[in-house]
């Protein structure tokens, strides 16, 4: 699941794989996915993401994208598991 999510995020952020300038973007996406424990943490995560992504709108879009990526990856993993089960059952 983590590899799938990283691949999906990687397709959305600027630069090429391996470029260290991409690290803040990964951090921003990940911070938006973590359930904060306080209002202050929520604000801090959003402010940090906004600094990296450039606007409140970009932060909103990143959150929506992250949710979509999770759904896509769950579906992909489910299909892979089903294929493996079919192979084991000889279907």
DOKOLZA-854906 format. One record per residue: residue number from 1; residue in one letter; x, y, z of N, C-alpha, C in turn. Coordinates in pm, whole numbers. Layout:
N
- resi/resn/nx/ny/nz/cax/cay/caz/cx/cy/cz
- NUM/A/X/Y/Z/X/Y/Z/X/Y/Z
...
% end
This chain:
91
- resi/resn/nx/ny/nz/cax/cay/caz/cx/cy/cz
- 1/X/83/-119/0/0/0/0/87/125/0
- 2/X/191/125/83/278/242/91/346/270/-43
- 3/X/393/165/-110/458/184/-239/361/244/-340
- 4/X/240/195/-341/137/246/-431/110/394/-402
- 5/X/95/429/-276/68/568/-239/184/658/-279
- 6/X/306/613/-257/422/693/-296/427/712/-447
- 7/X/394/609/-523/389/621/-668/285/723/-712
- 8/X/169/719/-650/61/811/-684/100/956/-652
- 9/X/155/976/-532/198/1111/-492/309/1159/-585
- 10/X/401/1070/-616/514/1104/-702/468/1158/-838
- 11/X/357/1105/-886/305/1150/-1014/243/1289/-1009
- 12/X/215/1338/-889/150/1468/-872/245/1582/-841
- 13/X/364/1553/-795/452/1660/-750/558/1692/-855
- 14/X/612/1814/-849/711/1855/-950/844/1783/-934
- 15/X/921/1786/-1041/1054/1726/-1039/1052/1582/-1085
- 16/X/1169/1522/-1078/1185/1383/-1120/1220/1298/-998
- 17/X/1187/1169/-1003/1221/1082/-889/1370/1092/-854
- 18/X/1396/1097/-724/1532/1107/-674/1577/1249/-647
- 19/X/1502/1346/-695/1536/1487/-674/1502/1525/-530
- 20/X/1601/1566/-450/1575/1597/-309/1478/1715/-290
- 21/X/1457/1795/-394/1361/1906/-382/1218/1855/-372
- 22/X/1197/1727/-401/1063/1668/-391/1028/1632/-246
- 23/X/1127/1616/-162/1104/1573/-24/1001/1658/51
- 24/X/1006/1793/42/905/1871/113/763/1842/65
- 25/X/748/1809/-62/615/1777/-114/563/1646/-54
- 26/X/650/1546/-47/609/1420/17/572/1445/163
- 27/X/652/1526/231/625/1557/371/490/1627/385
- 28/X/461/1720/295/334/1793/300/217/1697/281
- 29/X/224/1610/180/116/1514/157/97/1423/278
- 30/X/207/1374/332/198/1283/446/141/1354/568
- 31/X/183/1478/592/131/1550/709/-19/1574/698
- 32/X/-70/1586/576/-213/1605/557/-291/1476/578
- 33/X/-223/1363/571/-290/1235/586/-295/1187/731
- 34/X/-212/1242/815/-204/1200/954/-316/1265/1034
- 35/X/-381/1188/1118/-487/1243/1203/-423/1317/1320
- 36/X/-437/1449/1320/-375/1528/1429/-447/1507/1561
- 37/X/-376/1533/1667/-433/1513/1801/-488/1642/1861
- 38/X/-464/1755/1795/-513/1882/1850/-541/1981/1737
- 39/X/-617/2083/1771/-647/2189/1674/-519/2257/1629
- 40/X/-428/2276/1723/-301/2340/1691/-221/2258/1589
- 41/X/-225/2127/1603/-153/2039/1510/-217/2045/1371
- 42/X/-349/2051/1367/-418/2063/1238/-372/2190/1167
- 43/X/-373/2302/1239/-332/2429/1180/-187/2426/1136
- 44/X/-102/2368/1219/40/2358/1186/60/2276/1058
- 45/X/-7/2161/1048/6/2076/929/-40/2150/804
- 46/X/-154/2220/815/-206/2293/700/-113/2408/660
- 47/X/-60/2480/758/30/2591/728/158/2542/662
- 48/X/213/2432/713/334/2377/652/307/2330/510
- 49/X/193/2265/490/158/2219/356/136/2337/262
- 50/X/74/2441/312/49/2560/229/180/2625/186
- 51/X/278/2629/276/409/2685/241/472/2609/125
- 52/X/459/2478/127/520/2394/24/437/2396/-105
- 53/X/306/2380/-90/219/2364/-207/178/2497/-269
- 54/X/188/2606/-193/170/2739/-251/37/2808/-226
- 55/X/-67/2737/-187/-195/2803/-162/-288/2711/-83
- 56/X/-391/2772/-27/-492/2693/45/-564/2599/-52
- 57/X/-589/2648/-172/-655/2565/-273/-570/2442/-306
- 58/X/-440/2461/-318/-351/2348/-348/-352/2247/-233
- 59/X/-363/2295/-110/-370/2206/6/-500/2125/0
- 60/X/-610/2191/-31/-738/2120/-44/-731/2012/-152
- 61/X/-673/2050/-266/-660/1955/-376/-572/1837/-338
- 62/X/-466/1864/-262/-377/1756/-218/-451/1659/-126
- 63/X/-533/1714/-36/-610/1627/55/-707/1540/-22
- 64/X/-776/1599/-118/-871/1522/-199/-795/1417/-280
- 65/X/-683/1456/-339/-603/1361/-417/-556/1246/-331
- 66/X/-512/1276/-209/-462/1171/-120/-571/1069/-92
- 67/X/-692/1117/-67/-804/1024/-44/-831/939/-166
- 68/X/-827/1000/-284/-847/925/-408/-737/824/-431
- 69/X/-614/863/-398/-502/769/-413/-523/648/-324
- 70/X/-568/671/-202/-589/560/-108/-694/463/-163
- 71/X/-802/518/-217/-906/432/-274/-852/354/-393
- 72/X/-777/423/-481/-717/356/-597/-625/243/-554
- 73/X/-542/269/-455/-444/170/-411/-512/51/-344
- 74/X/-618/76/-269/-692/-35/-209/-752/-122/-318
- 75/X/-805/-58/-421/-862/-134/-533/-755/-215/-605
- 76/X/-641/-152/-631/-531/-222/-699/-485/-341/-617
- 77/X/-466/-320/-487/-421/-429/-400/-525/-541/-393
- 78/X/-651/-503/-391/-758/-604/-390/-755/-689/-515
- 79/X/-732/-626/-630/-723/-701/-755/-602/-794/-756
- 80/X/-490/-745/-703/-370/-828/-697/-392/-950/-607
- 81/X/-458/-929/-494/-487/-1040/-403/-579/-1140/-472
- 82/X/-681/-1090/-541/-775/-1179/-610/-703/-1261/-717
- 83/X/-610/-1198/-790/-534/-1270/-892/-449/-1380/-829
- 84/X/-387/-1348/-716/-304/-1448/-646/-390/-1564/-597
- 85/X/-508/-1534/-546/-597/-1640/-500/-640/-1728/-616
- 86/X/-670/-1666/-731/-708/-1743/-850/-596/-1838/-892
- 87/X/-472/-1789/-887/-358/-1873/-925/-344/-1990/-828
- 88/X/-361/-1963/-700/-348/-2069/-600/-459/-2173/-614
- 89/X/-575/-2128/-655/-689/-2219/-671/-690/-2283/-809
- 90/X/-599/-2241/-897/-590/-2298/-1030/-700/-2253/-1125
- 91/X/-755/-2139/-1098/-864/-2086/-1182/-805/-2018/-1304
% end
